[in-house]
Amino acid sequence: MIHELQHPIVKELVNRLRSSSTDALEFKSLVAELSRLLAFTALSEIPTINKSINTWRGEACYQFIEQDKLVFIPILRAGLPMLTGLTTLFSQSPNGFLAMRRDEQTHQAKTYYERLPDCAGKTVILLDPMVATGGSLNDAITLVKRKQPKHIISLNIIGSIKGVQTIESQHPDVELYIAQIDEELDSNMFIQPGLGDAGDRAFNTPE
């Protein structure tokens, strides 16, 4: 259930994120664009419904996605630029929010804010740019499952082999779409080569 995108444009955008010369504005823009590409792939087989609309030639029936059946949940704060990118495509979909912070001593994630809409019977799409150990995403999936969604999809920019394997082993029913899987974690559990702290880089937070 792990899908790593291989398109050259995706690799180009990821490597531009890696560059230390990429400022916060461009960083957020690149993350938003990658999020749209991930969603394009992840939702390629999503069912549509026929809907009647008024056009310049009168009333006609066309296919549309049921946006109210999709719930987008970013993991704060690094997931916010991903949500910004997807809101332009899914303006009618409800959004939830999960805030998690990593303990720098234990490297474990702690949830300190949760605000989720009704997820029962819906497709929940989690937005988490970095999958290092997989701890934050694992906790988020466990929490969302209590809301009885129909399906859970995770969209991620970059992750480690260990982090991705953790999600695959703990939640084999969850589909993960990721732009880049890197090989290693360093002693501080940061992805190598990675791109640094996505939240700090997106919001100009001093390290």
C-alpha positions in Angstrom: 0.0 0.0 0.0 3.1 2.3 -0.3 3.2 4.3 -3.5 6.4 6.4 -4.2 5.9 8.8 -7.1 8.6 8.4 -9.8 7.7 11.3 -12.1 10.7 13.5 -13.0 8.7 16.6 -12.1 8.1 15.3 -8.6 11.8 14.5 -8.2 12.6 18.0 -9.4 10.3 19.7 -6.9 11.6 17.5 -4.0 15.2 18.4 -4.8 14.3 22.1 -4.9 13.0 21.7 -1.4 16.3 20.2 -0.3 18.2 23.3 -1.4 19.2 25.6 1.5 18.7 28.6 -0.8 14.9 27.9 -1.0 13.2 30.6 1.1 10.0 30.1 3.1 7.6 31.4 0.5 9.0 29.2 -2.3 9.2 26.3 0.2 5.5 26.5 0.9 4.7 26.9 -2.8 6.7 23.8 -3.6 5.0 21.8 -0.9 1.6 22.9 -2.1 2.4 21.9 -5.7 3.7 18.5 -4.6 0.5 18.0 -2.5 -1.6 18.5 -5.6 0.5 16.0 -7.6 0.2 13.5 -4.8 -3.6 14.0 -4.7 -3.8 13.6 -8.4 -2.2 10.2 -8.1 -4.0 9.1 -4.9 -7.5 10.0 -6.2 -7.1 8.8 -9.8 -9.8 6.2 -9.3 -12.1 8.1 -7.0 -15.8 7.6 -8.0 -17.7 10.5 -9.4 -21.4 11.4 -9.6 -23.5 13.0 -12.3 -24.6 16.5 -11.4 -26.7 19.0 -13.3 -25.3 22.5 -13.7 -26.2 25.6 -15.6 -23.7 26.3 -18.4 -23.5 29.0 -21.1 -25.6 26.7 -23.3 -28.1 25.9 -20.6 -28.5 23.1 -18.1 -26.3 20.0 -18.6 -25.2 17.0 -16.6 -21.5 16.4 -15.9 -19.3 14.2 -13.6 -18.1 15.7 -10.3 -16.3 14.4 -7.2 -18.4 14.3 -4.0 -16.2 16.7 -2.1 -18.2 16.4 1.1 -17.2 12.8 1.3 -13.5 13.7 1.5 -11.9 15.0 4.8 -8.5 16.6 4.7 -6.5 16.6 8.0 -3.1 18.2 8.1 -0.7 17.4 11.0 0.3 20.8 12.3 2.2 22.8 11.7 4.2 21.5 8.8 1.0 20.1 7.1 -0.6 23.5 6.6 1.1 24.3 3.3 -0.2 20.9 2.0 -3.7 21.9 3.0 -3.3 25.3 1.3 -2.4 23.5 -2.0 -5.4 21.1 -1.8 -8.0 23.7 -0.8 -7.7 25.2 -4.2 -8.9 21.8 -5.6 -11.3 20.8 -2.9 -12.9 24.0 -1.6 -16.0 22.1 -0.5 -14.3 19.4 1.6 -14.3 19.6 5.4 -11.0 20.0 7.1 -9.8 18.7 10.5 -6.6 19.5 12.4 -4.2 17.5 14.5 -1.2 19.2 16.3 1.7 17.1 17.4 5.0 18.0 18.8 8.1 15.8 19.0 9.8 15.3 22.3 13.5 16.0 21.5 14.6 13.6 24.2 12.5 10.6 23.5 11.8 11.4 19.8 8.1 10.5 20.5 5.2 12.5 19.2 2.7 14.0 21.6 -0.8 15.2 20.5 -1.7 18.5 22.0 -4.6 19.6 19.8 -7.4 17.7 18.0 -10.2 19.2 16.0 -11.9 16.7 13.6 -15.1 16.9 11.7 -17.5 13.9 11.1 -15.4 11.2 9.4 -17.8 8.3 9.6 -18.1 6.6 6.2 -15.8 9.2 4.5 -12.4 9.1 3.0 -9.9 10.8 5.3 -6.7 12.2 3.7 -3.9 12.8 6.2 -1.3 15.5 5.3 2.1 15.0 6.8 5.2 16.2 4.9 7.8 14.3 6.9 7.6 10.6 7.9 10.8 10.1 9.9 10.2 7.4 12.5 6.5 7.2 11.5 5.5 8.0 15.1 3.3 11.1 14.4 1.6 9.6 11.4 1.0 6.3 13.2 -0.6 8.1 16.1 -2.7 10.2 13.7 -4.0 7.2 11.9 -4.9 5.4 15.1 -6.8 8.5 16.3 -8.7 8.9 13.0 -9.7 5.2 12.9 -11.7 5.8 16.1 -13.9 8.2 13.9 -14.9 5.2 11.7 -13.8 6.5 8.3 -14.5 4.4 5.2 -10.9 4.7 4.0 -7.7 6.5 5.1 -5.1 7.9 2.6 -1.8 9.5 3.7 -0.1 12.1 1.5 3.6 12.7 2.3 6.4 14.6 0.8 9.5 12.8 2.1 10.1 9.9 4.5 12.7 7.4 5.7 12.6 3.7 4.9 12.1 3.0 8.6 9.2 5.4 8.9 7.4 4.1 5.9 7.9 0.5 7.0 6.4 1.4 10.4 3.2 2.6 8.8 3.0 -0.4 6.5 3.4 -2.8 9.5 1.1 -1.0 11.9 -1.6 0.1 9.4 -1.5 -2.2 6.3 -5.0 -1.0 5.3 -3.8 2.6 4.9 -2.6 3.8 1.5 0.5 6.0 1.6 1.4 8.2 -1.3 4.9 9.8 -1.0 7.0 11.9 -3.2 10.4 10.6 -2.0 11.7 7.8 0.3 15.2 8.5 1.7 17.4 5.8 3.1 18.4 6.7 6.6 17.7 8.4 9.9 20.5 10.1 11.9 21.0 9.8 15.6 18.4 12.6 16.3 15.9 10.7 14.1 16.0 13.2 11.3 15.7 12.0 7.7 18.9 11.7 5.8 19.5 13.4 3.4 16.1 14.8 3.9 15.4 18.5 3.8 15.6 19.7 7.4 12.7 20.6 9.6 9.7 21.3 7.2 7.8 23.4 9.8 10.8 25.6 10.6 11.6 26.1 6.9 8.0 26.8 5.9 7.5 29.4 8.7 10.9 30.9 9.2 11.2 29.5 12.7 14.8 29.8 14.1 16.4 26.4 14.8 
